[in-house]
Amino acid sequence: MAKLNPGAPQKGQEPKKGQELISLAQKLARDAERHALLSASLASQADRLMVAGLRLLEPKTPAAKEFRLSQ
């Protein structure tokens, strides 16, 4: 007499459940990749903004004056 475990998937359901888990794992991997690309893009944009802000804060240097030595 076979014992039934009500919480365990039945024989026919195991492949289906396995495919569902694989599908979910693939979706999560795609989402993670998309998130990583977005994060890299945002980090790059933040770097550009930081450099632009630092350039605006740099003190202005006076233009070099041209002069001639008199002989």
N, CA, C and O atoms as a GROMACS GRO file, in nm:
protein
  284
    1MET      N    1   0.083  -0.117   0.000
    1MET     CA    2   0.000   0.000   0.000
    1MET      C    3   0.089   0.125   0.000
    1MET      O    4   0.178   0.139   0.084
    2ALA      N    5   0.065   0.214  -0.094
    2ALA     CA    6   0.145   0.335  -0.108
    2ALA      C    7   0.095   0.442  -0.014
    2ALA      O    8  -0.026   0.461   0.003
    3LYS      N    9   0.188   0.514   0.048
    3LYS     CA   10   0.151   0.623   0.137
    3LYS      C   11   0.143   0.751   0.054
    3LYS      O   12   0.230   0.777  -0.029
    4LEU      N   13   0.042   0.828   0.075
    4LEU     CA   14   0.026   0.954   0.004
    4LEU      C   15   0.071   1.069   0.093
    4LEU      O   16   0.039   1.075   0.212
    5ASN      N   17   0.146   1.158   0.034
    5ASN     CA   18   0.189   1.278   0.104
    5ASN      C   19   0.113   1.394   0.040
    5ASN      O   20   0.144   1.432  -0.073
    6PRO      N   21   0.014   1.451   0.109
    6PRO     CA   22  -0.071   1.552   0.045
    6PRO      C   23   0.005   1.677   0.003
    6PRO      O   24  -0.040   1.746  -0.089
    7GLY      N   25   0.117   1.710   0.065
    7GLY     CA   26   0.192   1.830   0.029
    7GLY      C   27   0.287   1.809  -0.087
    7GLY      O   28   0.332   1.906  -0.148
    8ALA      N   29   0.319   1.686  -0.118
    8ALA     CA   30   0.415   1.656  -0.224
    8ALA      C   31   0.346   1.658  -0.359
    8ALA      O   32   0.231   1.616  -0.370
    9PRO      N   33   0.416   1.706  -0.463
    9PRO     CA   34   0.356   1.704  -0.596
    9PRO      C   35   0.338   1.561  -0.645
    9PRO      O   36   0.420   1.474  -0.614
   10GLN      N   37   0.233   1.537  -0.719
   10GLN     CA   38   0.208   1.405  -0.776
   10GLN      C   39   0.306   1.381  -0.889
   10GLN      O   40   0.370   1.475  -0.937
   11LYS      N   41   0.320   1.256  -0.932
   11LYS     CA   42   0.418   1.220  -1.034
   11LYS      C   43   0.404   1.305  -1.160
   11LYS      O   44   0.505   1.351  -1.212
   12GLY      N   45   0.285   1.326  -1.208
   12GLY     CA   46   0.264   1.402  -1.331
   12GLY      C   47   0.289   1.551  -1.313
   12GLY      O   48   0.309   1.622  -1.412
   13GLN      N   49   0.288   1.598  -1.189
   13GLN     CA   50   0.304   1.741  -1.164
   13GLN      C   51   0.450   1.782  -1.148
   13GLN      O   52   0.481   1.900  -1.160
   14GLU      N   53   0.539   1.689  -1.121
   14GLU     CA   54   0.680   1.723  -1.096
   14GLU      C   55   0.745   1.793  -1.216
   14GLU      O   56   0.809   1.896  -1.196
   15PRO      N   57   0.732   1.743  -1.338
   15PRO     CA   58   0.792   1.814  -1.451
   15PRO      C   59   0.732   1.953  -1.471
   15PRO      O   60   0.803   2.048  -1.504
   16LYS      N   61   0.602   1.964  -1.450
   16LYS     CA   62   0.537   2.095  -1.465
   16LYS      C   63   0.591   2.192  -1.362
   16LYS      O   64   0.623   2.307  -1.394
   17LYS      N   65   0.602   2.147  -1.238
   17LYS     CA   66   0.653   2.232  -1.130
   17LYS      C   67   0.799   2.270  -1.157
   17LYS      O   68   0.840   2.384  -1.134
   18GLY      N   69   0.877   2.173  -1.206
   18GLY     CA   70   1.016   2.202  -1.240
   18GLY      C   71   1.027   2.307  -1.349
   18GLY      O   72   1.111   2.396  -1.340
   19GLN      N   73   0.942   2.297  -1.451
   19GLN     CA   74   0.942   2.397  -1.560
   19GLN      C   75   0.902   2.534  -1.508
   19GLN      O   76   0.956   2.636  -1.551
   20GLU      N   77   0.806   2.537  -1.416
   20GLU     CA   78   0.765   2.665  -1.357
   20GLU      C   79   0.879   2.729  -1.281
   20GLU      O   80   0.900   2.850  -1.290
   21LEU      N   81   0.954   2.648  -1.206
   21LEU     CA   82   1.068   2.703  -1.130
   21LEU      C   83   1.176   2.754  -1.224
   21LEU      O   84   1.236   2.859  -1.199
   22ILE      N   85   1.202   2.679  -1.332
   22ILE     CA   86   1.302   2.723  -1.429
   22ILE      C   87   1.257   2.852  -1.495
   22ILE      O   88   1.338   2.944  -1.512
   23SER      N   89   1.131   2.862  -1.532
   23SER     CA   90   1.077   2.982  -1.594
   23SER      C   91   1.090   3.102  -1.500
   23SER      O   92   1.127   3.212  -1.543
   24LEU      N   93   1.058   3.081  -1.374
   24LEU     CA   94   1.070   3.189  -1.276
   24LEU      C   95   1.216   3.231  -1.260
   24LEU      O   96   1.246   3.351  -1.251
   25ALA      N   97   1.307   3.135  -1.255
   25ALA     CA   98   1.450   3.167  -1.243
   25ALA      C   99   1.498   3.248  -1.363
   25ALA      O  100   1.576   3.342  -1.347
   26GLN      N  101   1.452   3.213  -1.483
   26GLN     CA  102   1.491   3.287  -1.603
   26GLN      C  103   1.437   3.429  -1.600
   26GLN      O  104   1.507   3.523  -1.638
   27LYS      N  105   1.314   3.445  -1.554
   27LYS     CA  106   1.255   3.579  -1.544
   27LYS      C  107   1.334   3.664  -1.445
   27LYS      O  108   1.364   3.780  -1.471
   28LEU      N  109   1.366   3.605  -1.331
   28LEU     CA  110   1.443   3.678  -1.230
   28LEU      C  111   1.580   3.719  -1.283
   28LEU      O  112   1.628   3.828  -1.256
   29ALA      N  113   1.643   3.629  -1.360
   29ALA     CA  114   1.774   3.660  -1.418
   29ALA      C  115   1.763   3.775  -1.517
   29ALA      O  116   1.848   3.863  -1.519
   30ARG      N  117   1.659   3.775  -1.599
   30ARG     CA  118   1.639   3.885  -1.695
   30ARG      C  119   1.614   4.016  -1.621
   30ARG      O  120   1.669   4.120  -1.658
   31ASP      N  121   1.531   4.011  -1.517
   31ASP     CA  122   1.504   4.132  -1.438
   31ASP      C  123   1.631   4.185  -1.373
   31ASP      O  124   1.655   4.306  -1.370
   32ALA      N  125   1.713   4.095  -1.322
   32ALA     CA  126   1.838   4.136  -1.258
   32ALA      C  127   1.932   4.200  -1.360
   32ALA      O  128   1.998   4.300  -1.330
   33GLU      N  129   1.938   4.143  -1.480
   33GLU     CA  130   2.024   4.199  -1.584
   33GLU      C  131   1.975   4.338  -1.624
   33GLU      O  132   2.054   4.431  -1.640
   34ARG      N  133   1.844   4.352  -1.641
   34ARG     CA  134   1.786   4.482  -1.676
   34ARG      C  135   1.816   4.584  -1.567
   34ARG      O  136   1.850   4.699  -1.596
   35HIS      N  137   1.804   4.542  -1.442
   35HIS     CA  138   1.832   4.631  -1.330
   35HIS      C  139   1.979   4.673  -1.329
   35HIS      O  140   2.011   4.789  -1.304
   36ALA      N  141   2.068   4.578  -1.358
   36ALA     CA  142   2.211   4.609  -1.359
   36ALA      C  143   2.243   4.710  -1.469
   36ALA      O  144   2.322   4.802  -1.448
   37LEU      N  145   2.183   4.692  -1.586
   37LEU     CA  146   2.208   4.786  -1.696
   37LEU      C  147   2.156   4.925  -1.662
   37LEU      O  148   2.222   5.025  -1.689
   38LEU      N  149   2.039   4.931  -1.601
   38LEU     CA  150   1.982   5.059  -1.561
   38LEU      C  151   2.070   5.124  -1.454
   38LEU      O  152   2.094   5.244  -1.459
   39SER      N  153   2.116   5.045  -1.359
   39SER     CA  154   2.201   5.098  -1.253
   39SER      C  155   2.331   5.154  -1.310
   39SER      O  156   2.378   5.259  -1.268
   40ALA      N  157   2.389   5.082  -1.406
   40ALA     CA  158   2.513   5.129  -1.467
   40ALA      C  159   2.490   5.259  -1.542
   40ALA      O  160   2.573   5.350  -1.538
   41SER      N  161   2.378   5.268  -1.612
   41SER     CA  162   2.345   5.390  -1.685
   41SER      C  163   2.325   5.508  -1.590
   41SER      O  164   2.375   5.617  -1.616
   42LEU      N  165   2.254   5.484  -1.482
   42LEU     CA  166   2.232   5.591  -1.384
   42LEU      C  167   2.362   5.633  -1.317
   42LEU      O  168   2.383   5.751  -1.291
   43ALA      N  169   2.448   5.538  -1.289
   43ALA     CA  170   2.577   5.570  -1.227
   43ALA      C  171   2.662   5.655  -1.322
   43ALA      O  172   2.729   5.748  -1.279
   44SER      N  173   2.658   5.621  -1.450
   44SER     CA  174   2.733   5.697  -1.549
   44SER      C  175   2.680   5.840  -1.559
   44SER      O  176   2.757   5.936  -1.566
   45GLN      N  177   2.548   5.853  -1.559
   45GLN     CA  178   2.488   5.986  -1.565
   45GLN      C  179   2.524   6.066  -1.440
   45GLN      O  180   2.552   6.185  -1.449
   46ALA      N  181   2.523   6.002  -1.324
   46ALA     CA  182   2.559   6.070  -1.200
   46ALA      C  183   2.704   6.117  -1.206
   46ALA      O  184   2.735   6.227  -1.159
   47ASP      N  185   2.792   6.036  -1.262
   47ASP     CA  186   2.932   6.076  -1.275
   47ASP      C  187   2.945   6.201  -1.362
   47ASP      O  188   3.018   6.294  -1.329
   48ARG      N  189   2.873   6.202  -1.474
   48ARG     CA  190   2.880   6.318  -1.564
   48ARG      C  191   2.827   6.444  -1.495
   48ARG      O  192   2.885   6.552  -1.510
   49LEU      N  193   2.718   6.430  -1.420
   49LEU     CA  194   2.663   6.545  -1.348
   49LEU      C  195   2.758   6.594  -1.240
   49LEU      O  196   2.772   6.714  -1.218
   50MET      N  197   2.824   6.501  -1.174
   50MET     CA  198   2.920   6.537  -1.069
   50MET      C  199   3.036   6.616  -1.129
   50MET      O  200   3.077   6.719  -1.074
   51VAL      N  201   3.089   6.570  -1.241
   51VAL     CA  202   3.199   6.640  -1.307
   51VAL      C  203   3.154   6.779  -1.351
   51VAL      O  204   3.227   6.876  -1.332
   52ALA      N  205   3.034   6.789  -1.409
   52ALA     CA  206   2.983   6.920  -1.452
   52ALA      C  207   2.968   7.014  -1.332
   52ALA      O  208   3.003   7.132  -1.341
   53GLY      N  209   2.916   6.962  -1.220
   53GLY     CA  210   2.902   7.044  -1.100
   53GLY      C  211   3.035   7.089  -1.045
   53GLY      O  212   3.050   7.204  -1.004
   54LEU      N  213   3.133   7.000  -1.044
   54LEU     CA  214   3.267   7.037  -0.995
   54LEU      C  215   3.331   7.143  -1.083
   54LEU      O  216   3.399   7.233  -1.034
   55ARG      N  217   3.309   7.132  -1.213
   55ARG     CA  218   3.365   7.234  -1.304
   55ARG      C  219   3.303   7.371  -1.278
   55ARG      O  220   3.372   7.473  -1.285
   56LEU      N  221   3.174   7.373  -1.247
   56LEU     CA  222   3.110   7.501  -1.217
   56LEU      C  223   3.161   7.561  -1.087
   56LEU      O  224   3.160   7.683  -1.071
   57LEU      N  225   3.205   7.478  -0.995
   57LEU     CA  226   3.254   7.527  -0.866
   57LEU      C  227   3.401   7.567  -0.869
   57LEU      O  228   3.449   7.635  -0.778
   58GLU      N  229   3.474   7.528  -0.972
   58GLU     CA  230   3.615   7.564  -0.980
   58GLU      C  231   3.629   7.715  -0.995
   58GLU      O  232   3.553   7.778  -1.069
   59PRO      N  233   3.725   7.771  -0.926
   59PRO     CA  234   3.745   7.917  -0.942
   59PRO      C  235   3.790   7.948  -1.084
   59PRO      O  236   3.867   7.874  -1.145
   60LYS      N  237   3.739   8.058  -1.133
   60LYS     CA  238   3.776   8.101  -1.269
   60LYS      C  239   3.920   8.149  -1.267
   60LYS      O  240   3.960   8.225  -1.179
   61THR      N  241   3.998   8.105  -1.364
   61THR     CA  242   4.137   8.150  -1.374
   61THR      C  243   4.141   8.265  -1.474
   61THR      O  244   4.078   8.258  -1.579
   62PRO      N  245   4.213   8.369  -1.440
   62PRO     CA  246   4.220   8.482  -1.534
   62PRO      C  247   4.289   8.438  -1.662
   62PRO      O  248   4.376   8.352  -1.662
   63ALA      N  249   4.248   8.499  -1.770
   63ALA     CA  250   4.306   8.466  -1.900
   63ALA      C  251   4.453   8.506  -1.899
   63ALA      O  252   4.491   8.608  -1.842
   64ALA      N  253   4.534   8.426  -1.962
   64ALA     CA  254   4.677   8.456  -1.968
   64ALA      C  255   4.697   8.583  -2.049
   64ALA      O  256   4.644   8.598  -2.159
   65LYS      N  257   4.775   8.674  -1.992
   65LYS     CA  258   4.801   8.800  -2.061
   65LYS      C  259   4.924   8.784  -2.148
   65LYS      O  260   5.026   8.728  -2.108
   66GLU      N  261   4.909   8.834  -2.268
   66GLU     CA  262   5.024   8.830  -2.358
   66GLU      C  263   5.106   8.958  -2.333
   66GLU      O  264   5.051   9.067  -2.319
   67PHE      N  265   5.232   8.940  -2.328
   67PHE     CA  266   5.317   9.058  -2.311
   67PHE      C  267   5.442   9.039  -2.396
   67PHE      O  268   5.484   8.927  -2.427
   68ARG      N  269   5.499   9.152  -2.433
   68ARG     CA  270   5.622   9.151  -2.513
   68ARG      C  271   5.736   9.205  -2.428
   68ARG      O  272   5.720   9.297  -2.348
   69LEU      N  273   5.846   9.146  -2.450
   69LEU     CA  274   5.965   9.200  -2.385
   69LEU      C  275   6.018   9.310  -2.474
   69LEU      O  276   6.041   9.290  -2.593
   70SER      N  277   6.037   9.426  -2.416
   70SER     CA  278   6.093   9.534  -2.499
   70SER      C  279   6.243   9.523  -2.503
   70SER      O  280   6.308   9.490  -2.404
   71GLN      N  281   6.296   9.553  -2.619
   71GLN     CA  282   6.441   9.545  -2.635
   71GLN      C  283   6.502   9.680  -2.648
   71GLN      O  284   6.624   9.691  -2.662
   0.00000   0.00000   0.00000
